[in-house]
Amino acid sequence: MYKHADYLKLLLPAVSYDPAAPQLSAELAAEGRQLDAVQASAAVLLQEMDPRTTVALLDDWERVYGLPDEGLMAATTVEERQARLVTKVNQTGGLSKAYIQSLLEQAGYTVIIDEPRGFFAGENACGDRLYDPDKVVWYWRVRLRRNGQIISDADRSQVLIWLDSVKPAYSFVDLED
């Protein structure tokens, strides 16, 4: 396989220059090494363009996409960070319960989201929980577990901060044990 120094020698006019001359050969070798290094770094840059394979520019990608998300446990390995980044890049946003649930599950939580409704005669029975239908239309009750355990108070407050940043602005989220 040719290196850039070899290509540079081929570009010399055949009659005017002797590619085997020591000074010219040394100059072409030095310039060829620089071009080889540029080509190698360009190949690395192709990997850095893709959030699934980035390593050197991972910090920059995370900064642009606002990672790490406040409220979620910090990713510790490069692979976890890349996975969070890919998730963030592919996020389309959403107002549904399923969307919020999928985000929490991707963060490693087991989640159950209830949407309580107000008490309506003919639909509810005696002993059912009472909710004011004017206040609970946009109310979600969220129960989280991590590895089958109730989350700590520190995790709880971080998740609430994160939920406030992704939930619809007009909704209310209650994090229950």
C-alpha positions as CSV (number, residue, x, y, z in Angstrom):
1,M,0.0,0.0,0.0
2,Y,1.3,3.4,-0.9
3,K,1.9,6.1,1.6
4,H,1.6,9.8,0.9
5,A,5.3,10.2,0.5
6,D,5.3,7.7,-2.4
7,Y,2.4,9.7,-4.0
8,L,4.3,12.9,-3.6
9,K,7.3,11.5,-5.3
10,L,5.1,10.4,-8.2
11,L,3.9,14.0,-8.6
12,L,7.5,15.3,-9.3
13,P,8.3,16.2,-12.9
14,A,10.3,13.2,-14.2
15,V,13.2,15.2,-15.7
16,S,13.6,18.1,-13.2
17,Y,13.8,16.3,-9.9
18,D,15.4,13.1,-8.6
19,P,13.0,11.6,-6.0
20,A,16.0,9.6,-4.6
21,A,17.9,12.8,-3.7
22,P,18.5,12.8,0.0
23,Q,17.2,16.3,0.9
24,L,14.2,16.0,-1.4
25,S,13.5,12.5,-0.2
26,A,13.6,13.6,3.5
27,E,11.3,16.6,2.7
28,L,8.8,14.4,0.9
29,A,8.9,11.8,3.7
30,A,8.2,14.5,6.3
31,E,5.3,15.9,4.3
32,G,4.0,12.4,3.6
33,R,4.0,11.5,7.3
34,Q,1.9,14.6,8.0
35,L,-0.6,13.7,5.3
36,D,-0.7,10.1,6.6
37,A,-1.6,11.5,10.1
38,V,-4.3,13.8,8.6
39,Q,-5.8,10.8,6.8
40,A,-5.8,8.7,10.0
41,S,-7.4,11.5,12.0
42,A,-10.0,11.9,9.3
43,A,-10.9,8.2,9.6
44,V,-11.3,8.7,13.4
45,L,-13.4,11.8,12.7
46,L,-15.9,9.6,10.7
47,Q,-16.5,7.6,13.9
48,E,-16.9,10.7,15.9
49,M,-19.7,11.9,13.6
50,D,-21.9,9.1,14.8
51,P,-23.2,9.2,18.4
52,R,-23.2,5.4,18.6
53,T,-19.4,5.2,18.1
54,T,-18.1,8.6,19.4
55,V,-15.5,8.5,22.1
56,A,-13.2,11.5,21.7
57,L,-16.1,14.0,21.1
58,L,-18.5,12.3,23.5
59,D,-18.2,15.2,25.9
60,D,-19.1,17.7,23.2
61,W,-22.1,15.6,22.0
62,E,-23.4,15.4,25.6
63,R,-23.0,19.1,26.1
64,V,-25.0,19.9,22.9
65,Y,-27.8,17.5,23.9
66,G,-27.9,18.6,27.5
67,L,-26.6,15.4,29.1
68,P,-26.3,14.1,31.6
69,D,-30.0,14.6,32.3
70,E,-30.6,16.1,35.7
71,G,-32.5,13.6,37.8
72,L,-31.3,10.4,36.2
73,M,-28.5,8.3,37.5
74,A,-25.3,9.3,35.8
75,A,-24.0,6.9,33.2
76,T,-20.6,5.7,34.2
77,T,-19.1,3.8,31.2
78,V,-18.6,5.0,27.7
79,E,-21.1,2.5,26.4
80,E,-23.8,3.7,28.8
81,R,-23.0,7.3,27.9
82,Q,-23.3,6.5,24.2
83,A,-26.6,4.7,24.8
84,R,-28.0,7.7,26.6
85,L,-26.8,10.0,23.9
86,V,-28.4,7.8,21.1
87,T,-31.7,7.8,23.1
88,K,-31.6,11.6,23.5
89,V,-30.8,12.1,19.8
90,N,-33.7,9.8,18.8
91,Q,-36.2,11.4,21.2
92,T,-39.1,12.9,19.4
93,G,-40.9,14.1,22.5
94,G,-44.3,13.2,23.5
95,L,-47.2,13.9,25.8
96,S,-48.3,10.4,26.4
97,K,-48.0,8.2,29.4
98,A,-46.3,5.6,27.3
99,Y,-43.6,8.0,26.2
100,I,-42.7,9.1,29.8
101,Q,-42.8,5.5,30.9
102,S,-40.4,4.4,28.1
103,L,-37.9,7.2,29.1
104,L,-37.9,6.0,32.7
105,E,-37.5,2.4,31.7
106,Q,-34.5,3.3,29.5
107,A,-33.0,5.0,32.6
108,G,-33.3,1.7,34.4
109,Y,-36.4,2.1,36.4
110,T,-39.4,-0.2,36.7
111,V,-42.4,2.2,36.4
112,I,-46.1,2.2,36.8
113,I,-48.1,5.3,35.8
114,D,-51.7,5.8,36.8
115,E,-54.0,8.5,35.6
116,P,-56.7,8.9,38.3
117,R,-60.0,10.1,37.3
118,G,-62.5,12.1,39.3
119,F,-65.4,10.4,41.0
120,F,-68.3,10.1,38.7
121,A,-71.8,8.8,39.7
122,G,-72.6,5.7,37.9
123,E,-69.0,4.8,37.1
124,N,-67.5,4.7,40.6
125,A,-68.6,2.9,43.7
126,C,-68.6,3.6,47.4
127,G,-65.1,3.5,48.8
128,D,-63.4,4.6,45.6
129,R,-60.8,7.4,46.0
130,L,-62.2,10.8,45.5
131,Y,-60.5,13.2,43.1
132,D,-61.7,16.6,42.0
133,P,-62.2,16.1,38.2
134,D,-61.3,19.8,37.6
135,K,-57.8,19.2,39.1
136,V,-57.0,15.7,38.1
137,V,-57.5,15.8,34.3
138,W,-53.7,16.2,33.9
139,Y,-52.5,14.3,36.9
140,W,-50.2,11.3,36.9
141,R,-49.4,9.1,39.8
142,V,-45.9,7.5,39.3
143,R,-44.5,4.5,41.2
144,L,-40.8,3.7,40.6
145,R,-38.6,0.9,41.5
146,R,-35.0,0.2,40.8
147,N,-33.9,-3.5,41.0
148,G,-37.2,-4.2,42.9
149,Q,-36.4,-1.7,45.6
150,I,-38.1,1.6,46.4
151,I,-35.8,4.5,45.2
152,S,-33.9,6.6,47.7
153,D,-35.0,10.1,48.7
154,A,-32.0,11.5,46.7
155,D,-33.0,9.6,43.6
156,R,-36.6,10.6,44.2
157,S,-35.9,14.3,44.1
158,Q,-33.6,13.9,41.1
159,V,-36.3,12.0,39.2
160,L,-38.9,14.7,40.1
161,I,-36.7,17.4,38.7
162,W,-36.2,15.3,35.5
163,L,-39.9,14.6,35.2
164,D,-40.7,18.3,35.5
165,S,-38.4,18.9,32.6
166,V,-40.0,16.3,30.2
167,K,-43.6,16.2,31.2
168,P,-46.3,18.4,29.6
169,A,-46.2,21.8,31.2
170,Y,-49.9,21.7,32.2
171,S,-49.7,18.4,34.0
172,F,-49.0,17.4,37.6
173,V,-46.8,14.4,38.6
174,D,-47.0,12.8,42.0
175,L,-44.2,10.3,42.8
176,E,-45.5,7.6,45.2
177,D,-43.8,4.8,46.9
